[in-house]
Amino acid sequence: MSEAQRPAHVVATGRRYRRLLRGCEQLARLPMGLARPLSHAWMRLAVPDSEREAAWQAGLAAAPVAVDRTLALTRYRRSSADAILNVFLHDRFDAAWLAHHVDHDANVVAQICDEGAAHVLTWHSPYYHTFFVVLGLLGCRMRPLVRPETISPHFPEIGAYLRRLHEGCRGQFNGGDYAFIDGRDDALAAAEAGFAAGEVVASLHDNRTLSERPSLLTLFGRSFNIGTGLLDSSLSRDVPTYFGGLIAQGSGYRLVLRKLPAAATVEARAMAYLAALENTLGAHPEAWELWDQWAARGATEEPPAVA
């Protein structure tokens, strides 16, 4: 699509995000105690209330979640600003940063590191790239499955920053690297290569998918089909599967990581993932970017397991 063919609102949104990223790039040069709060204020100026945020609020309002929704929105905005700032900080994170800023269960981390090949199912939190970095710093050889930079509708405006994000993270993957995938076949091939190499394959599974078949899968009481191709791959190879992600906690983060129970079927594994996701989001609704998708009557056509 040529520049002239791109919708005006897409171009305008891309320019706002570019402005936001440029500002955070400058803020990242300051001490973190100053940069974090300034990034929160800068985000409100650079990207004011948007249709996307309104849809997020409406989705959360429809959810059976007993939380202060105004507080959840404030925390979501702060997490989003922190995640943008982290684009310019990931390559500075080290063992000392990890010890001071990430609360985690050392026993679970030791377990996943000892197992070699593993499959980590995560979700679209503002911090999922930082989550990949944390696992790498903890000793996992990472293979996160993500979408190519060029797929972003805002690539002409922010492509350089997407490359900066991936370059800053991949050096923290303990010898691993991103697998850029575009569709189901790419995802399966990358996952199987990662399992064979003894890597920790991380994939996002919270995109709602189209299906003509009735499903027993639900999230907060609503039918919620998800892609199961990767679950079938790890299950057939008897690869241990974990649920994990990163949640803001004080001035740092809490690592959510737990092994999912053994499952005889792909459907059982998918149900266990969604149950873990519901439990996490029920306590931390600000940690999910897709409340609008959950609330939508129709299902999105965005492929599963890509970011």
N, C-alpha and C positions, 0 to 999 in steps of 0.2 A: 504494500500500500504506500503510495507516494504521500509526501507531506501535505499536499493539497487535498488528498482524499481522507485524511484523518479527521474524525469528528472534532469540532472546536472544543467541546467540553473535555475530551481526552487530552488534547494538547494543553489546555489551561490547567488541568489537574497535574499533568506532568511537570509543568513549569513551577507550580506551587511546591511540589515535592523536591524539585531541584533547588529551589530557594531554601527550603528547610534543610536539605542535606549540606548545602554550602555553609549555612550558619552553624550547623553542628560540627562541621569540619573545623571551623575556627574555634568553637567552644572546647573541642577535644584537646586543645593545646593548654587549657587551663587546669589547675588542680581539680581533681574530681569532686571535692566538696563544694566547689563553686560551679563546675561545669554541669552537674546533674540538675540542680534547681533552675539554672539559667536555660537549660535545654527544654525544661517543662514550659517555661514562659515563652520561649521562642517558638515552640510548636503551636501554641495557641495563637500566636501572631501570624506565623507563616501559613498554617493550615487551619483556618477557623472552622466552626461547625460546618459539616458537610452532609450531603445526602447519605453518604456511606455511614457516617456516625449516627445519623438519625435512624437509619435502618437497624444498626446495631442496638441502639436503645430500644427500639420497638420490639426487636426480637427478644431481648432480655426481659422486657416488661411482660411478654407473653409466657415466659418460662415459670414453672413451679419452683422457684428458688427463693428461699426465705432470707433475703439479704437487703441491705440498704442500697437501692439501685443508684441513687445519686452518688454515694460513696464508691460504688463499683465503677461508675463512669469516670470519676476522678482518678481512680487507680488505673483504669484502662488507659486513659490519656497519658498518665505518668509512665506507665510501662512502655507505651508506644514511643514516647520521647526517649526513654532510656535505650530502647532497642536501636533507634536511629543513631544515637550517640555511639553505641557500641560498634557500629560499622567502622569507626575510626580508632577503636580501642582493642579489638580482638587480638591483634598481633602483639599487644603489650601484656596480655594476661599471662601469668606464670604461676609457679607453685605457691609463691608467697601470696599472690592475689587470691588464689583458690582457697588457701587456708583462712584468709581473713573475710572472704565475701561469700562463700558457698557452704551452706549447711547440708551435709550429706551423711548417709549411712555407710560407713566404711565397709561393713560386712557384705552388703549387697554389691557394692562396687568391686570388692575383691572377688565375689562370686562370678560376676559377669566377665571380669578380666581373665579369670582362670578358665572359663569355658571356651575361650577363643571365639569361634563363630557364634554369633547371636543375632537375633532380630529384635530391634527396639521399635515399638510402635509409639509414635508421638502425635502431637496435635498442633494446630495452628495457634500457638501462643505468640505474642510479640517477640518472645525470646528463643524461638526454636533454633536459630543459627548459634546463639550463645550456648544453648544446650548441647549442640554438637561439639563445640569447643570445650566445654566442661568435661564431657566424657573423654575427649582426647587427652586433656591434661591429667585426667585420673588414670590414664594408662590404656584406654581402649584404642585399638587401631580402627579408625572410623571410615565408613563408606556411606555418607548420607546421600539419599536419592532426592535430587531437586530438579526443578525445571530450568531449561536453558535461559540465560539472561535475555536473549532476543525475543522470547515469548511475551515478555512484559509489554503491555500496550503503551507504556511510558518509556520504553527503551531509548528512543531518540533523545529524550531529555535527561534521563538518569542512568543510561547504560554504563557510563564510566564509574558511577558509584556502586552499581551492582557488581561490576568486576572488582572494585575495591573491597566490597563485602566478602566475596568468595576468596580473594587472594589473602585477606587478613585472617580468615578462618582456617583455610586448608593447611597452613603451616603449623596448626595446633592439633592436627589429627593423628599424631603419633605414627606417622608414616603412611597414613591413609589419604584419601582424597574424595572430593565430591564425584558422584556419577550424575551427569546431566542427562536427563531422560525426557522423552517426548512421546508418551503413550505407554500402553500396557506392555508391549513386547520389549521395549527398551528397559522398562522397570524390572521385568522378570530376568532378562539377561544380566543386568547389572547386579541384581540381588544374588543370583546363582553364582556369579563370579566372585562376589564378596564372601559368600558362605564357603566356597571352595578354598579361598585364600585365608580363611580363619579370621575374617574381619567382622566388626559389629556393623551390620546394615541397619540404618535408621530410615524410617519412612513415615510420612504423614498419612493418616487413615481417616481423617474426620471430614473429608469431602463427601457430601451426600451424592449418590449416583443414581442414574436412571435405571429402572428395572420394571419389566412388565409382570414379573412374578411376585406373588404375595411374599412378604418377609416377616419373620419373627423378630428382626432386629429393631430395637427401639432406643430412643434417647430422650429422657425426660417425658416419657409417655407418648411420643410421636414415632411413627414409622421412620426409620433412618437407615436406608440401605447404604452400605459402603463396599468398596472394591475388595475382593477377597483373593485375587490372583497371587499376591505376595504371601498371604497367609497360607495358601495351599502349598506354595513352594517351600516355606520354612517348615511347615508341618510334615510334608512328605520326606524332607531331609532330616527330620528329628532335630531341628535346630532350636535351642531354647529361646523362648520369646518373652520379652519384657515390655512393660508399660512405663513410659518415662517422659519427663518434661521439666521445665524450669519455671518457678513461681517467684515473684518478687517477695522479699521478706526483709523488712527494715531497710538498711542501706545496701543490702546484698540480695542473695537468692537462696531458695531452698530447692534442692534437687529431689524431684519425685522419681523414684525408680524402684520397681518391684517386679518380680518374676510372675508371669501369668500362670495359672494352674494348667496342668497337663490337659490336653483336649483331644478327643477322639475324632472330631470333625472340624472342618473349617468354620461352620456356623457357630459351634461352641466357642472357638477361639475368638471370633468376631464379637460374640455376646460378652465374653470376658473383657475384651478391650473396651467396649462401649460402657459396660458397668463401671470399669475403673475410671473412664473419662467422666461419666456422670457423677461419680463420687467426688472427683477432683474439682470439677466445675461447680458443683453444688456449693462447695465451700469457697471457691475462688472464681466467680463468674467473670472477673476482669481479666482472667488468663486465657480467654478464648476470643478469637477474632471473628468467628463465624456464627454468632447468634442470629444474624439476619438470614443465613442459609437454613438454620434449624427451623426458624419460624415460617419460612416460605412454604406455600402449599405445594408447589412443583419442586422437582429435584434439579439440581444443577447438572450441567453436562461436563463440568470440569473433571478430568480424569483423576482417579484416586492415586495416592502415594506419590504425588509430585508437589513441589512447593515453588 
